[in-house]
Amino acid sequence: MSDTSLAAILRLLRAQSFVESRIDPGLGAVHGLALREFMFLVQLDQAPASRLRRVDLAARLNVSQSTVTRLALPLEKLGFVKREADPRDARVGYVVLTKAGRQRVAEARATLERSAAGIFRDRWTDKEIATLASLLGRFTAALPGDVT
């Protein structure tokens, strides 16, 4: 790895930590969601029919299927998701976003938009933010489940 590649990765990791420290508390305090739970719900919100197989959800979140199960349990108890079996294949399980889950995603997204604006305020121009979004999109283009 070149020195510039290493610097880019280290700065990306530091930026991730900075962003998480600014966003996670707000989502938790206002909406009762951790950032991982929000990302879980967003993936479902953007999926066709608001449902994904557990294996596909795991791939989109870059986690194991058992982590998907652990994340789904409290969200299911809150009524934000439900589990469905595939009627043709009992081995396949789906996680489905409920109406309450869609509502929570919409509310949390609005909070996240305000937080994002605060993070970039006074540091970045709109053009710089668009460039960063484009570069990060290119960086993650091969991953399933792009979020917008």
Secondary structure per residue as TSV (DSSP state, phi and psi in degrees):
chain	resnum	aa	ss	phi	psi
A	1	M	-	360.0	133.1
A	2	S	-	-73.9	162.8
A	3	D	H	-60.4	-38.3
A	4	T	H	-70.6	-35.4
A	5	S	H	-65.5	-43.5
A	6	L	H	-62.8	-44.6
A	7	A	H	-60.3	-41.2
A	8	A	H	-63.6	-45.4
A	9	I	H	-64.0	-45.4
A	10	L	H	-63.1	-40.4
A	11	R	H	-69.5	-34.8
A	12	L	H	-64.6	-43.3
A	13	L	H	-64.6	-40.4
A	14	R	H	-66.2	-40.5
A	15	A	H	-63.7	-40.2
A	16	Q	H	-59.5	-45.3
A	17	S	H	-62.2	-42.4
A	18	F	H	-61.1	-48.3
A	19	V	H	-63.7	-46.6
A	20	E	H	-59.6	-39.7
A	21	S	H	-67.5	-24.3
A	22	R	H	-88.4	-29.4
A	23	I	H	-95.9	-44.4
A	24	D	H	-55.6	-46.6
A	25	P	H	-61.3	-38.0
A	26	G	H	-66.2	-42.8
A	27	L	H	-63.8	-38.9
A	28	G	H	-68.8	-46.8
A	29	A	H	-68.3	-40.3
A	30	V	H	-88.3	-38.3
A	31	H	H	-120.1	-3.5
A	32	G	S	68.5	25.7
A	33	L	-	-120.5	137.3
A	34	A	-	-79.6	161.0
A	35	L	H	-58.6	-39.9
A	36	R	H	-62.6	-39.1
A	37	E	H	-67.1	-39.7
A	38	F	H	-61.2	-46.6
A	39	M	H	-62.3	-36.6
A	40	F	H	-58.9	-50.2
A	41	L	H	-67.4	-37.0
A	42	V	H	-63.1	-41.6
A	43	Q	H	-59.5	-42.3
A	44	L	H	-67.7	-39.5
A	45	D	H	-61.4	-34.4
A	46	Q	H	-93.2	-4.4
A	47	A	S	-81.2	151.9
A	48	P	G	-57.7	133.6
A	49	A	G	60.0	17.1
A	50	S	G	53.7	37.8
A	51	R	E	-147.2	147.3
A	52	L	E	-141.4	149.4
A	53	R	E	-66.3	148.6
A	54	R	H	-55.4	-40.7
A	55	V	H	-63.7	-38.8
A	56	D	H	-71.4	-38.1
A	57	L	H	-64.2	-40.9
A	58	A	H	-60.5	-43.1
A	59	A	H	-64.2	-41.4
A	60	R	H	-67.3	-31.2
A	61	L	H	-94.5	-4.5
A	62	N	T	58.5	45.2
A	63	V	S	-134.6	173.3
A	64	S	-	-80.1	163.8
A	65	Q	H	-64.1	-33.3
A	66	S	H	-67.7	-32.5
A	67	T	H	-67.2	-38.2
A	68	V	H	-59.2	-44.5
A	69	T	H	-61.5	-44.7
A	70	R	H	-64.4	-38.4
A	71	L	H	-70.5	-34.5
A	72	A	H	-71.0	-33.8
A	73	L	H	-55.5	-54.9
A	74	P	H	-66.6	-32.7
A	75	L	H	-67.9	-32.0
A	76	E	H	-69.4	-42.6
A	77	K	H	-61.8	-33.0
A	78	L	T	-79.5	-8.6
A	79	G	T	85.5	14.1
A	80	F	S	-86.9	-26.1
A	81	V	E	-137.5	163.0
A	82	K	E	-139.8	158.8
A	83	R	E	-101.1	144.1
A	84	E	E	-134.8	141.8
A	85	A	E	-91.2	152.4
A	86	D	E	-80.1	122.6
A	87	P	T	-64.8	-20.3
A	88	R	T	-95.5	-17.9
A	89	D	E	-147.0	106.1
A	90	A	E	-65.2	-17.8
A	91	R	E	-77.0	-18.0
A	92	V	E	-95.7	129.4
A	93	G	E	-123.3	142.9
A	94	Y	E	-111.5	150.9
A	95	V	E	-112.5	129.4
A	96	V	E	-122.9	133.0
A	97	L	E	-77.5	131.2
A	98	T	-	-89.5	173.6
A	99	K	H	-59.7	-42.2
A	100	A	H	-63.6	-37.1
A	101	G	H	-64.9	-42.3
A	102	R	H	-61.1	-40.9
A	103	Q	H	-63.3	-44.0
A	104	R	H	-64.9	-39.6
A	105	V	H	-61.7	-45.5
A	106	A	H	-61.0	-44.0
A	107	E	H	-65.5	-45.6
A	108	A	H	-66.9	-36.0
A	109	R	H	-61.7	-40.4
A	110	A	H	-63.1	-42.0
A	111	T	H	-63.7	-42.4
A	112	L	H	-64.1	-38.0
A	113	E	H	-60.9	-42.6
A	114	R	H	-65.8	-41.2
A	115	S	H	-63.8	-42.5
A	116	A	H	-62.0	-42.8
A	117	A	H	-60.9	-39.5
A	118	G	H	-67.2	-35.6
A	119	I	H	-65.2	-41.2
A	120	F	H	-88.7	-16.5
A	121	R	T	-55.8	138.6
A	122	D	T	66.3	6.4
A	123	R	T	-123.1	-29.2
A	124	W	-	-133.0	145.5
A	125	T	-	-86.2	164.7
A	126	D	H	-59.3	-37.9
A	127	K	H	-64.7	-40.3
A	128	E	H	-65.9	-39.3
A	129	I	H	-64.1	-42.7
A	130	A	H	-63.3	-40.1
A	131	T	H	-64.4	-44.9
A	132	L	H	-60.6	-45.6
A	133	A	H	-59.8	-40.8
A	134	S	H	-65.4	-44.5
A	135	L	H	-64.8	-42.9
A	136	L	H	-67.0	-35.5
A	137	G	H	-61.7	-40.9
A	138	R	H	-67.1	-37.0
A	139	F	H	-63.4	-36.1
A	140	T	T	-107.1	13.1
A	141	A	T	-58.8	-31.8
A	142	A	T	-80.1	-9.0
A	143	L	S	-83.5	144.4
A	144	P	S	-72.9	150.8
A	145	G	-	77.1	50.9
A	146	D	-	-60.2	142.1
A	147	V	-	-113.0	143.6
A	148	T	-	-136.5	360.0
